[in-house]
Amino acid sequence: MLRALFIVYAVASSALLDDATAADAETRAEHIVQLCAEHHRDAVGAAYPDAYHIRHLPSLRGLVVEATQAEVAALKSHEGVCNVARSHEVTHRPDAGRRLDV
């Protein structure tokens, strides 16, 4: 009886993990897309009309897009894309010792 319970638990856990993995694959996350050249901006940006175009940093030609893992894989294979990296929140720790005195 206990052995049957362990088998049922293992099968159920495996199914839950498979569902979680499938859900993670379809989750959209923010990514920074680095373009190889400025003339690729229109071609890559056409697929992402809501993308934020990074234009204020001359050394970085890129877009910020929300994409699934499948879309990221497609972007990485595009000839106009040099790199795709998941963006991370940037925060300033108050205890870092930096302070602006006015």
SELO-993567 format. One record per residue: residue number from 1; residue in three letters; x, y, z of N, C-alpha, C, O in turn. Coordinates in nm, 4 decimals, padded with zeros to 6 digits, m for minus. Example, Ala and Ser with C-alpha at 12.3 -4.5 7.8 and 13.67 -1.06 7.14 Angstrom:
BEGIN
<r seq="1" type="ALA" n_x="01.3190" n_y="m00.5690" n_z="00.7800" ca_x="01.2300" ca_y="m00.4500" ca_z="00.7800" c_x="01.3200" c_y="m00.3300" c_z="00.7800" o_x="01.4236" o_y="m00.3319" o_z="00.8465"/>
<r seq="2" type="SER" n_x="01.2850" n_y="m00.2250" n_z="00.7080" ca_x="01.3670" ca_y="m00.1060" ca_z="00.7140" c_x="01.2900" c_y="00.0030" c_z="00.7870" o_x="01.3409" o_y="00.1138" o_z="00.8039"/>
! end
This chain:
BEGIN
<r seq="1" type="MET" n_x="00.0829" n_y="m00.1193" n_z="00.0000" ca_x="00.0000" ca_y="00.0000" ca_z="00.0000" c_x="00.0873" c_y="00.1256" c_z="00.0000" o_x="00.0609" o_y="00.2204" o_z="m00.0740"/>
<r seq="2" type="LEU" n_x="00.1904" n_y="00.1255" n_z="00.0827" ca_x="00.2805" ca_y="00.2403" ca_z="00.0903" c_x="00.3574" c_y="00.2571" c_z="m00.0409" o_x="00.3802" o_y="00.3690" o_z="m00.0869"/>
<r seq="3" type="ARG" n_x="00.3969" n_y="00.1441" n_z="m00.1002" ca_x="00.4684" ca_y="00.1494" ca_z="m00.2277" c_x="00.3789" c_y="00.2111" c_z="m00.3357" o_x="00.4266" o_y="00.2922" o_z="m00.4151"/>
<r seq="4" type="ALA" n_x="00.2516" n_y="00.1748" n_z="m00.3403" ca_x="00.1583" ca_y="00.2309" ca_z="m00.4375" c_x="00.1407" c_y="00.3803" c_z="m00.4160" o_x="00.1284" o_y="00.4558" o_z="m00.5125"/>
<r seq="5" type="LEU" n_x="00.1392" n_y="00.4237" n_z="m00.2911" ca_x="00.1259" ca_y="00.5651" ca_z="m00.2589" c_x="00.2477" c_y="00.6433" c_z="m00.3093" o_x="00.2332" o_y="00.7527" o_z="m00.3639"/>
<r seq="6" type="PHE" n_x="00.3672" n_y="00.5873" n_z="m00.2910" ca_x="00.4887" ca_y="00.6528" ca_z="m00.3405" c_x="00.4879" c_y="00.6639" c_z="m00.4931" o_x="00.5299" o_y="00.7656" o_z="m00.5484"/>
<r seq="7" type="ILE" n_x="00.4404" n_y="00.5600" n_z="m00.5605" ca_x="00.4357" ca_y="00.5619" ca_z="m00.7067" c_x="00.3379" c_y="00.6687" c_z="m00.7543" o_x="00.3688" o_y="00.7433" o_z="m00.8472"/>
<r seq="8" type="VAL" n_x="00.2210" n_y="00.6771" n_z="m00.6925" ca_x="00.1220" ca_y="00.7781" ca_z="m00.7298" c_x="00.1786" c_y="00.9178" c_z="m00.7046" o_x="00.1599" o_y="01.0077" o_z="m00.7866"/>
<r seq="9" type="TYR" n_x="00.2471" n_y="00.9365" n_z="m00.5926" ca_x="00.3066" ca_y="01.0660" ca_z="m00.5593" c_x="00.4133" c_y="01.1037" c_z="m00.6621" o_x="00.4199" o_y="01.2189" o_z="m00.7049"/>
<r seq="10" type="ALA" n_x="00.4959" n_y="01.0084" n_z="m00.7015" ca_x="00.6015" ca_y="01.0359" ca_z="m00.7985" c_x="00.5435" c_y="01.0734" c_z="m00.9344" o_x="00.5936" o_y="01.1653" o_z="m00.9992"/>
<r seq="11" type="VAL" n_x="00.4406" n_y="01.0052" n_z="m00.9780" ca_x="00.3770" ca_y="01.0354" ca_z="m01.1063" c_x="00.3115" c_y="01.1732" c_z="m01.1015" o_x="00.3239" o_y="01.2515" o_z="m01.1956"/>
<r seq="12" type="ALA" n_x="00.2421" n_y="01.2024" n_z="m00.9923" ca_x="00.1763" ca_y="01.3323" ca_z="m00.9789" c_x="00.2792" c_y="01.4450" c_z="m00.9736" o_x="00.2582" o_y="01.5502" o_z="m01.0340"/>
<r seq="13" type="SER" n_x="00.3884" n_y="01.4249" n_z="m00.9033" ca_x="00.4938" ca_y="01.5270" ca_z="m00.8952" c_x="00.5559" c_y="01.5515" c_z="m01.0313" o_x="00.5829" o_y="01.6658" o_z="m01.0683"/>
<r seq="14" type="SER" n_x="00.5784" n_y="01.4450" n_z="m01.1054" ca_x="00.6356" ca_y="01.4574" ca_z="m01.2382" c_x="00.5430" c_y="01.5369" c_z="m01.3300" o_x="00.5888" o_y="01.6214" o_z="m01.4069"/>
<r seq="15" type="ALA" n_x="00.4143" n_y="01.5099" n_z="m01.3217" ca_x="00.3169" ca_y="01.5818" ca_z="m01.4042" c_x="00.3137" c_y="01.7298" c_z="m01.3678" o_x="00.3048" o_y="01.8153" o_z="m01.4559"/>
<r seq="16" type="LEU" n_x="00.3208" n_y="01.7603" n_z="m01.2392" ca_x="00.3217" ca_y="01.9007" ca_z="m01.1957" c_x="00.4474" c_y="01.9718" c_z="m01.2444" o_x="00.4408" o_y="02.0872" o_z="m01.2868"/>
<r seq="17" type="LEU" n_x="00.5603" n_y="01.9047" n_z="m01.2389" ca_x="00.6846" ca_y="01.9655" ca_z="m01.2871" c_x="00.6794" c_y="01.9900" c_z="m01.4368" o_x="00.7271" o_y="02.0929" o_z="m01.4847"/>
<r seq="18" type="ASP" n_x="00.6214" n_y="01.8952" n_z="m01.5120" ca_x="00.6080" ca_y="01.9127" ca_z="m01.6563" c_x="00.5186" c_y="02.0326" c_z="m01.6880" o_x="00.5488" o_y="02.1108" o_z="m01.7781"/>
<r seq="19" type="ASP" n_x="00.4074" n_y="02.0469" n_z="m01.6131" ca_x="00.3180" ca_y="02.1611" ca_z="m01.6332" c_x="00.3889" c_y="02.2913" c_z="m01.6004" o_x="00.3723" o_y="02.3899" o_z="m01.6722"/>
<r seq="20" type="ALA" n_x="00.4679" n_y="02.2939" n_z="m01.4932" ca_x="00.5402" ca_y="02.4147" ca_z="m01.4541" c_x="00.6451" c_y="02.4510" c_z="m01.5579" o_x="00.6649" o_y="02.5689" o_z="m01.5875"/>
<r seq="21" type="THR" n_x="00.7124" n_y="02.3512" n_z="m01.6133" ca_x="00.8132" ca_y="02.3759" ca_z="m01.7161" c_x="00.7477" c_y="02.4316" c_z="m01.8423" o_x="00.8011" o_y="02.5236" o_z="m01.9043"/>
<r seq="22" type="ALA" n_x="00.6335" n_y="02.3772" n_z="m01.8804" ca_x="00.5624" ca_y="02.4269" ca_z="m01.9976" c_x="00.5141" c_y="02.5701" c_z="m01.9751" o_x="00.5202" o_y="02.6525" o_z="m02.0663"/>
<r seq="23" type="ALA" n_x="00.4666" n_y="02.6000" n_z="m01.8555" ca_x="00.4205" ca_y="02.7357" ca_z="m01.8245" c_x="00.5370" c_y="02.8338" c_z="m01.8266" o_x="00.5221" o_y="02.9459" o_z="m01.8754"/>
<r seq="24" type="ASP" n_x="00.6529" n_y="02.7935" n_z="m01.7743" ca_x="00.7708" ca_y="02.8803" ca_z="m01.7759" c_x="00.8165" c_y="02.9095" c_z="m01.9178" o_x="00.8622" o_y="03.0200" o_z="m01.9473"/>
<r seq="25" type="ALA" n_x="00.8043" n_y="02.8110" n_z="m02.0054" ca_x="00.8469" ca_y="02.8296" ca_z="m02.1440" c_x="00.7603" c_y="02.9329" c_z="m02.2148" o_x="00.8080" o_y="03.0015" o_z="m02.3052"/>
<r seq="26" type="GLU" n_x="00.6346" n_y="02.9451" n_z="m02.1753" ca_x="00.5436" ca_y="03.0393" ca_z="m02.2381" c_x="00.5375" c_y="03.1732" c_z="m02.1651" o_x="00.4664" o_y="03.2634" o_z="m02.2093"/>
<r seq="27" type="THR" n_x="00.6093" n_y="03.1882" n_z="m02.0559" ca_x="00.6084" ca_y="03.3126" ca_z="m01.9812" c_x="00.6875" c_y="03.4179" c_z="m02.0566" o_x="00.7990" o_y="03.3931" o_z="m02.1026"/>
<r seq="28" type="ARG" n_x="00.6285" n_y="03.5352" n_z="m02.0686" ca_x="00.6962" ca_y="03.6454" ca_z="m02.1350" c_x="00.7812" c_y="03.7195" c_z="m02.0327" o_x="00.7364" o_y="03.7470" o_z="m01.9214"/>
<r seq="29" type="ALA" n_x="00.9024" n_y="03.7509" n_z="m02.0712" ca_x="00.9937" ca_y="03.8251" ca_z="m01.9850" c_x="01.0604" c_y="03.9342" c_z="m02.0674" o_x="01.0658" o_y="03.9267" o_z="m02.1902"/>
<r seq="30" type="GLU" n_x="01.1103" n_y="04.0339" n_z="m01.9993" ca_x="01.1755" ca_y="04.1458" ca_z="m02.0653" c_x="01.3186" c_y="04.1082" c_z="m02.1033" o_x="01.3944" o_y="04.0572" o_z="m02.0207"/>
<r seq="31" type="HIS" n_x="01.3545" n_y="04.1337" n_z="m02.2285" ca_x="01.4885" ca_y="04.1028" ca_z="m02.2792" c_x="01.5454" c_y="04.2242" c_z="m02.3514" o_x="01.4718" o_y="04.3021" o_z="m02.4120"/>
<r seq="32" type="ILE" n_x="01.6765" n_y="04.2390" n_z="m02.3442" ca_x="01.7466" ca_y="04.3431" ca_z="m02.4184" c_x="01.8048" c_y="04.2785" c_z="m02.5427" o_x="01.8812" o_y="04.1823" o_z="m02.5342"/>
<r seq="33" type="VAL" n_x="01.7682" n_y="04.3322" n_z="m02.6581" ca_x="01.8141" ca_y="04.2804" ca_z="m02.7857" c_x="01.9193" c_y="04.3770" c_z="m02.8403" o_x="01.8885" o_y="04.4923" o_z="m02.8704"/>
<r seq="34" type="GLN" n_x="02.0420" n_y="04.3302" n_z="m02.8528" ca_x="02.1495" ca_y="04.4124" ca_z="m02.9057" c_x="02.1594" c_y="04.3905" c_z="m03.0565" o_x="02.1789" o_y="04.2783" o_z="m03.1031"/>
<r seq="35" type="LEU" n_x="02.1459" n_y="04.4980" n_z="m03.1305" ca_x="02.1499" ca_y="04.4909" ca_z="m03.2763" c_x="02.2940" c_y="04.4998" c_z="m03.3250" o_x="02.3765" o_y="04.5690" o_z="m03.2653"/>
<r seq="36" type="CYS" n_x="02.3234" n_y="04.4293" n_z="m03.4336" ca_x="02.4586" ca_y="04.4321" ca_z="m03.4907" c_x="02.4870" c_y="04.5653" c_z="m03.5594" o_x="02.6004" o_y="04.6131" o_z="m03.5577"/>
<r seq="37" type="ALA" n_x="02.3856" n_y="04.6248" n_z="m03.6194" ca_x="02.4011" ca_y="04.7537" ca_z="m03.6861" c_x="02.2680" c_y="04.8286" c_z="m03.6794" o_x="02.1619" o_y="04.7677" o_z="m03.6650"/>
<r seq="38" type="GLU" n_x="02.2751" n_y="04.9594" n_z="m03.6897" ca_x="02.1555" ca_y="05.0436" ca_z="m03.6788" c_x="02.0533" c_y="05.0121" c_z="m03.7880" o_x="01.9329" o_y="05.0228" o_z="m03.7645"/>
<r seq="39" type="HIS" n_x="02.0996" n_y="04.9736" n_z="m03.9066" ca_x="02.0047" ca_y="04.9480" ca_z="m04.0155" c_x="01.9212" c_y="04.8210" c_z="m03.9933" o_x="01.8296" o_y="04.7945" o_z="m04.0712"/>
<r seq="40" type="HIS" n_x="01.9498" n_y="04.7439" n_z="m03.8919" ca_x="01.8678" ca_y="04.6262" ca_z="m03.8593" c_x="01.7505" c_y="04.6609" c_z="m03.7672" o_x="01.6635" o_y="04.5769" o_z="m03.7442"/>
<r seq="41" type="ARG" n_x="01.7471" n_y="04.7834" n_z="m03.7145" ca_x="01.6447" ca_y="04.8227" ca_z="m03.6168" c_x="01.5033" c_y="04.8038" c_z="m03.6696" o_x="01.4188" o_y="04.7478" o_z="m03.5998"/>
<r seq="42" type="ASP" n_x="01.4758" n_y="04.8492" n_z="m03.7913" ca_x="01.3404" ca_y="04.8394" ca_z="m03.8463" c_x="01.2980" c_y="04.6949" c_z="m03.8689" o_x="01.1833" o_y="04.6591" o_z="m03.8418"/>
<r seq="43" type="ALA" n_x="01.3884" n_y="04.6120" n_z="m03.9180" ca_x="01.3552" ca_y="04.4722" ca_z="m03.9469" c_x="01.3246" c_y="04.3959" c_z="m03.8181" o_x="01.2274" o_y="04.3206" o_z="m03.8123"/>
<r seq="44" type="VAL" n_x="01.4063" n_y="04.4148" n_z="m03.7160" ca_x="01.3852" ca_y="04.3429" ca_z="m03.5900" c_x="01.2682" c_y="04.4042" c_z="m03.5140" o_x="01.1870" o_y="04.3319" o_z="m03.4562"/>
<r seq="45" type="GLY" n_x="01.2590" n_y="04.5366" n_z="m03.5137" ca_x="01.1529" ca_y="04.6053" ca_z="m03.4399" c_x="01.0143" c_y="04.5849" c_z="m03.4982" o_x="00.9153" o_y="04.6039" o_z="m03.4275"/>
<r seq="46" type="ALA" n_x="01.0041" n_y="04.5469" n_z="m03.6251" ca_x="00.8731" ca_y="04.5266" ca_z="m03.6884" c_x="00.7938" c_y="04.4152" c_z="m03.6201" o_x="00.6710" o_y="04.4216" o_z="m03.6139"/>
<r seq="47" type="ALA" n_x="00.8619" n_y="04.3149" n_z="m03.5697" ca_x="00.7938" ca_y="04.2033" ca_z="m03.5028" c_x="00.7492" c_y="04.2399" c_z="m03.3614" o_x="00.6668" o_y="04.1703" o_z="m03.3021"/>
<r seq="48" type="TYR" n_x="00.8036" n_y="04.3491" n_z="m03.3077" ca_x="00.7719" ca_y="04.3910" ca_z="m03.1706" c_x="00.7320" c_y="04.5382" c_z="m03.1709" o_x="00.8140" o_y="04.6240" o_z="m03.1383"/>
<r seq="49" type="PRO" n_x="00.6074" n_y="04.5688" n_z="m03.2074" ca_x="00.5657" ca_y="04.7097" ca_z="m03.2147" c_x="00.5672" c_y="04.7804" c_z="m03.0786" o_x="00.5775" o_y="04.9030" o_z="m03.0743"/>
<r seq="50" type="ASP" n_x="00.5575" n_y="04.7074" n_z="m02.9694" ca_x="00.5583" ca_y="04.7677" ca_z="m02.8363" c_x="00.6983" c_y="04.7750" c_z="m02.7759" o_x="00.7135" o_y="04.8089" o_z="m02.6585"/>
<r seq="51" type="ALA" n_x="00.7994" n_y="04.7439" n_z="m02.8544" ca_x="00.9369" ca_y="04.7436" ca_z="m02.8044" c_x="00.9817" c_y="04.8859" c_z="m02.7717" o_x="00.9400" o_y="04.9828" o_z="m02.8351"/>
<r seq="52" type="TYR" n_x="01.0681" n_y="04.8951" n_z="m02.6704" ca_x="01.1303" ca_y="05.0227" ca_z="m02.6367" c_x="01.2624" c_y="05.0303" c_z="m02.7126" o_x="01.3498" o_y="04.9455" o_z="m02.6947"/>
<r seq="53" type="HIS" n_x="01.2764" n_y="05.1310" n_z="m02.7966" ca_x="01.3980" ca_y="05.1464" ca_z="m02.8760" c_x="01.5000" c_y="05.2272" c_z="m02.7977" o_x="01.4740" o_y="05.3417" o_z="m02.7605"/>
<r seq="54" type="ILE" n_x="01.6145" n_y="05.1685" n_z="m02.7729" ca_x="01.7217" ca_y="05.2379" ca_z="m02.7010" c_x="01.7956" c_y="05.3241" c_z="m02.8031" o_x="01.8674" o_y="05.2731" o_z="m02.8891"/>
<r seq="55" type="ARG" n_x="01.7770" n_y="05.4549" n_z="m02.7919" ca_x="01.8408" ca_y="05.5477" ca_z="m02.8853" c_x="01.9290" c_y="05.6496" c_z="m02.8133" o_x="02.0090" o_y="05.7176" o_z="m02.8776"/>
<r seq="56" type="HIS" n_x="01.9159" n_y="05.6611" n_z="m02.6829" ca_x="01.9885" ca_y="05.7637" ca_z="m02.6089" c_x="02.1303" c_y="05.7206" c_z="m02.5685" o_x="02.2059" o_y="05.8009" o_z="m02.5139"/>
<r seq="57" type="LEU" n_x="02.1659" n_y="05.5972" n_z="m02.5944" ca_x="02.3015" ca_y="05.5499" ca_z="m02.5671" c_x="02.3677" c_y="05.5171" c_z="m02.7008" o_x="02.3383" o_y="05.4128" o_z="m02.7592"/>
<r seq="58" type="PRO" n_x="02.4562" n_y="05.6035" n_z="m02.7504" ca_x="02.5146" ca_y="05.5800" ca_z="m02.8827" c_x="02.5940" c_y="05.4500" c_z="m02.8928" o_x="02.6065" o_y="05.3931" o_z="m03.0013"/>
<r seq="59" type="SER" n_x="02.6470" n_y="05.4034" n_z="m02.7818" ca_x="02.7279" ca_y="05.2813" ca_z="m02.7866" c_x="02.6427" c_y="05.1544" c_z="m02.7853" o_x="02.6952" o_y="05.0448" o_z="m02.8045"/>
<r seq="60" type="LEU" n_x="02.5118" n_y="05.1680" n_z="m02.7628" ca_x="02.4243" ca_y="05.0508" ca_z="m02.7577" c_x="02.3112" c_y="05.0675" c_z="m02.8578" o_x="02.2255" o_y="05.1547" o_z="m02.8431"/>
<r seq="61" type="ARG" n_x="02.3123" n_y="04.9833" n_z="m02.9587" ca_x="02.2025" ca_y="04.9799" ca_z="m03.0543" c_x="02.1138" c_y="04.8642" c_z="m03.0121" o_x="02.1519" o_y="04.7478" o_z="m03.0242"/>
<r seq="62" type="GLY" n_x="01.9948" n_y="04.8970" n_z="m02.9621" ca_x="01.9137" ca_y="04.7864" ca_z="m02.9152" c_x="01.7692" c_y="04.8194" c_z="m02.8918" o_x="01.7237" o_y="04.9324" o_z="m02.9091"/>
<r seq="63" type="LEU" n_x="01.6977" n_y="04.7147" n_z="m02.8511" ca_x="01.5563" ca_y="04.7206" ca_z="m02.8188" c_x="01.5340" c_y="04.6483" c_z="m02.6871" o_x="01.6105" o_y="04.5593" o_z="m02.6497"/>
<r seq="64" type="VAL" n_x="01.4290" n_y="04.6875" n_z="m02.6180" ca_x="01.3843" ca_y="04.6126" ca_z="m02.5008" c_x="01.2487" c_y="04.5542" c_z="m02.5383" o_x="01.1547" o_y="04.6280" o_z="m02.5679"/>
<r seq="65" type="VAL" n_x="01.2390" n_y="04.4216" n_z="m02.5370" ca_x="01.1172" ca_y="04.3530" ca_z="m02.5794" c_x="01.0719" c_y="04.2548" c_z="m02.4716" o_x="01.1513" o_y="04.2084" o_z="m02.3898"/>
<r seq="66" type="GLU" n_x="00.9430" n_y="04.2247" n_z="m02.4740" ca_x="00.8901" ca_y="04.1164" ca_z="m02.3916" c_x="00.8749" c_y="03.9973" c_z="m02.4841" o_x="00.8059" o_y="04.0041" o_z="m02.5858"/>
<r seq="67" type="ALA" n_x="00.9412" n_y="03.8865" n_z="m02.4468" ca_x="00.9424" ca_y="03.7703" ca_z="m02.5359" c_x="00.9423" c_y="03.6406" c_z="m02.4555" o_x="00.9866" o_y="03.6362" o_z="m02.3407"/>
<r seq="68" type="THR" n_x="00.8912" n_y="03.5352" n_z="m02.5189" ca_x="00.8965" ca_y="03.4015" ca_z="m02.4604" c_x="01.0323" c_y="03.3405" c_z="m02.4953" o_x="01.1087" o_y="03.3983" o_z="m02.5726"/>
<r seq="69" type="GLN" n_x="01.0615" n_y="03.2253" n_z="m02.4388" ca_x="01.1885" ca_y="03.1579" ca_z="m02.4684" c_x="01.1975" c_y="03.1196" c_z="m02.6164" o_x="01.3053" o_y="03.1253" o_z="m02.6755"/>
<r seq="70" type="ALA" n_x="01.0854" n_y="03.0809" n_z="m02.6756" ca_x="01.0855" ca_y="03.0463" ca_z="m02.8188" c_x="01.1164" c_y="03.1686" c_z="m02.9038" o_x="01.1908" o_y="03.1595" o_z="m03.0014"/>
<r seq="71" type="GLU" n_x="01.0592" n_y="03.2835" n_z="m02.8670" ca_x="01.0867" ca_y="03.4066" ca_z="m02.9406" c_x="01.2322" c_y="03.4494" c_z="m02.9232" o_x="01.2937" o_y="03.5006" o_z="m03.0167"/>
<r seq="72" type="VAL" n_x="01.2869" n_y="03.4288" n_z="m02.8042" ca_x="01.4275" ca_y="03.4617" ca_z="m02.7789" c_x="01.5180" c_y="03.3762" c_z="m02.8674" o_x="01.6154" o_y="03.4260" o_z="m02.9238"/>
<r seq="73" type="ALA" n_x="01.4857" n_y="03.2487" n_z="m02.8791" ca_x="01.5652" ca_y="03.1601" ca_z="m02.9653" c_x="01.5594" c_y="03.2071" c_z="m03.1107" o_x="01.6603" o_y="03.2039" o_z="m03.1812"/>
<r seq="74" type="ALA" n_x="01.4414" n_y="03.2507" n_z="m03.1555" ca_x="01.4284" ca_y="03.3013" ca_z="m03.2926" c_x="01.5066" c_y="03.4312" c_z="m03.3100" o_x="01.5705" o_y="03.4518" o_z="m03.4132"/>
<r seq="75" type="LEU" n_x="01.5019" n_y="03.5181" n_z="m03.2103" ca_x="01.5777" ca_y="03.6429" ca_z="m03.2175" c_x="01.7278" c_y="03.6164" c_z="m03.2254" o_x="01.7989" o_y="03.6817" o_z="m03.3017"/>
<r seq="76" type="LYS" n_x="01.7755" n_y="03.5206" n_z="m03.1466" ca_x="01.9192" ca_y="03.4895" ca_z="m03.1460" c_x="01.9665" c_y="03.4390" c_z="m03.2816" o_x="02.0833" o_y="03.4559" o_z="m03.3167"/>
<r seq="77" type="SER" n_x="01.8772" n_y="03.3774" n_z="m03.3579" ca_x="01.9164" ca_y="03.3253" ca_z="m03.4888" c_x="01.9033" c_y="03.4306" c_z="m03.6000" o_x="01.9452" o_y="03.4065" o_z="m03.7133"/>
<r seq="78" type="HIS" n_x="01.8459" n_y="03.5459" n_z="m03.5682" ca_x="01.8294" ca_y="03.6522" ca_z="m03.6675" c_x="01.9652" c_y="03.7132" c_z="m03.7001" o_x="02.0455" o_y="03.7371" o_z="m03.6099"/>
<r seq="79" type="GLU" n_x="01.9915" n_y="03.7383" n_z="m03.8270" ca_x="02.1230" ca_y="03.7880" ca_z="m03.8692" c_x="02.1535" c_y="03.9296" c_z="m03.8194" o_x="02.2703" o_y="03.9676" o_z="m03.8114"/>
<r seq="80" type="GLY" n_x="02.0518" n_y="04.0071" n_z="m03.7862" ca_x="02.0737" ca_y="04.1435" ca_z="m03.7400" c_x="02.0899" c_y="04.1569" c_z="m03.5900" o_x="02.1123" o_y="04.2667" o_z="m03.5391"/>
<r seq="81" type="VAL" n_x="02.0786" n_y="04.0453" n_z="m03.5185" ca_x="02.0864" ca_y="04.0476" ca_z="m03.3722" c_x="02.2202" c_y="03.9897" c_z="m03.3282" o_x="02.2561" o_y="03.8777" o_z="m03.3646"/>
<r seq="82" type="CYS" n_x="02.2933" n_y="04.0683" n_z="m03.2489" ca_x="02.4223" ca_y="04.0212" ca_z="m03.1966" c_x="02.4061" c_y="03.9459" c_z="m03.0649" o_x="02.4776" o_y="03.8490" o_z="m03.0393"/>
<r seq="83" type="ASN" n_x="02.3116" n_y="03.9906" n_z="m02.9807" ca_x="02.2966" ca_y="03.9289" ca_z="m02.8492" c_x="02.1559" c_y="03.9543" c_z="m02.7968" o_x="02.0944" o_y="04.0562" o_z="m02.8280"/>
<r seq="84" type="VAL" n_x="02.1055" n_y="03.8604" n_z="m02.7168" ca_x="01.9791" ca_y="03.8764" ca_z="m02.6470" c_x="02.0036" c_y="03.8355" c_z="m02.5026" o_x="02.0496" o_y="03.7246" o_z="m02.4755"/>
<r seq="85" type="ALA" n_x="01.9727" n_y="03.9254" n_z="m02.4105" ca_x="01.9950" ca_y="03.8969" ca_z="m02.2684" c_x="01.8712" c_y="03.9366" c_z="m02.1890" o_x="01.8075" o_y="04.0383" o_z="m02.2165"/>
<r seq="86" type="ARG" n_x="01.8396" n_y="03.8558" n_z="m02.0921" ca_x="01.7262" ca_y="03.8869" ca_z="m02.0064" c_x="01.7609" c_y="04.0083" c_z="m01.9211" o_x="01.8693" o_y="04.0153" o_z="m01.8631"/>
<r seq="87" type="SER" n_x="01.6698" n_y="04.1025" n_z="m01.9140" ca_x="01.6961" ca_y="04.2228" ca_z="m01.8359" c_x="01.6665" c_y="04.1954" c_z="m01.6893" o_x="01.5830" o_y="04.1116" o_z="m01.6551"/>
<r seq="88" type="HIS" n_x="01.7360" n_y="04.2670" n_z="m01.6052" ca_x="01.7188" ca_y="04.2534" ca_z="m01.4611" c_x="01.6875" c_y="04.3896" c_z="m01.4024" o_x="01.7312" o_y="04.4926" o_z="m01.4536"/>
<r seq="89" type="GLU" n_x="01.6130" n_y="04.3885" n_z="m01.2968" ca_x="01.5780" ca_y="04.5131" ca_z="m01.2306" c_x="01.7030" c_y="04.5738" c_z="m01.1679" o_x="01.7819" o_y="04.5043" o_z="m01.1039"/>
<r seq="90" type="VAL" n_x="01.7194" n_y="04.7020" n_z="m01.1871" ca_x="01.8326" ca_y="04.7726" ca_z="m01.1286" c_x="01.7807" c_y="04.8534" c_z="m01.0110" o_x="01.6896" o_y="04.9351" o_z="m01.0252"/>
<r seq="91" type="THR" n_x="01.8388" n_y="04.8298" n_z="m00.8967" ca_x="01.7971" ca_y="04.9034" ca_z="m00.7785" c_x="01.9194" c_y="04.9622" c_z="m00.7104" o_x="02.0315" o_y="04.9143" o_z="m00.7275"/>
<r seq="92" type="HIS" n_x="01.8959" n_y="05.0644" n_z="m00.6349" ca_x="02.0022" ca_y="05.1263" ca_z="m00.5574" c_x="01.9779" c_y="05.0928" c_z="m00.4110" o_x="01.8718" o_y="05.1225" o_z="m00.3562"/>
<r seq="93" type="ARG" n_x="02.0752" n_y="05.0320" n_z="m00.3498" ca_x="02.0604" ca_y="04.9987" ca_z="m00.2084" c_x="02.0846" c_y="05.1241" c_z="m00.1253" o_x="02.1854" o_y="05.1920" o_z="m00.1454"/>
<r seq="94" type="PRO" n_x="01.9968" n_y="05.1558" n_z="m00.0345" ca_x="02.0148" ca_y="05.2751" ca_z="00.0480" c_x="02.1373" c_y="05.2665" c_z="00.1395" o_x="02.1894" o_y="05.3693" o_z="00.1827"/>
<r seq="95" type="ASP" n_x="02.1823" n_y="05.1479" n_z="00.1683" ca_x="02.2962" ca_y="05.1325" ca_z="00.2600" c_x="02.4293" c_y="05.1258" c_z="00.1849" o_x="02.5305" o_y="05.0871" o_z="00.2434"/>
<r seq="96" type="ALA" n_x="02.4313" n_y="05.1627" n_z="00.0571" ca_x="02.5527" ca_y="05.1530" ca_z="m00.0227" c_x="02.6550" c_y="05.2626" c_z="00.0095" o_x="02.7691" o_y="05.2558" o_z="m00.0362"/>
<r seq="97" type="GLY" n_x="02.6150" n_y="05.3631" n_z="00.0876" ca_x="02.7085" ca_y="05.4668" ca_z="00.1263" c_x="02.7081" c_y="05.5866" c_z="00.0339" o_x="02.7770" o_y="05.6849" o_z="00.0609"/>
<r seq="98" type="ARG" n_x="02.6337" n_y="05.5813" n_z="m00.0728" ca_x="02.6241" ca_y="05.6958" ca_z="m00.1623" c_x="02.5135" c_y="05.7866" c_z="m00.1139" o_x="02.4040" o_y="05.7414" o_z="m00.0804"/>
<r seq="99" type="ARG" n_x="02.5431" n_y="05.9143" n_z="m00.1107" ca_x="02.4442" ca_y="06.0077" ca_z="m00.0612" c_x="02.4647" c_y="06.1428" c_z="m00.1289" o_x="02.5778" o_y="06.1883" o_z="m00.1457"/>
<r seq="100" type="LEU" n_x="02.3578" n_y="06.2042" n_z="m00.1663" ca_x="02.3635" ca_y="06.3357" ca_z="m00.2283" c_x="02.3208" c_y="06.4381" c_z="m00.1260" o_x="02.2060" o_y="06.4403" o_z="m00.0817"/>
<r seq="101" type="ASP" n_x="02.4139" n_y="06.5220" n_z="m00.0897" ca_x="02.3834" ca_y="06.6299" ca_z="00.0056" c_x="02.3584" c_y="06.7577" c_z="m00.0716" o_x="02.4393" o_y="06.7981" o_z="m00.1551"/>
<r seq="102" type="VAL" n_x="02.2479" n_y="06.8197" n_z="m00.0435" ca_x="02.2131" ca_y="06.9439" ca_z="m00.1128" c_x="02.2359" c_y="07.0611" c_z="m00.0207" o_x="02.2127" o_y="07.1756" o_z="m00.0596"/>
! end
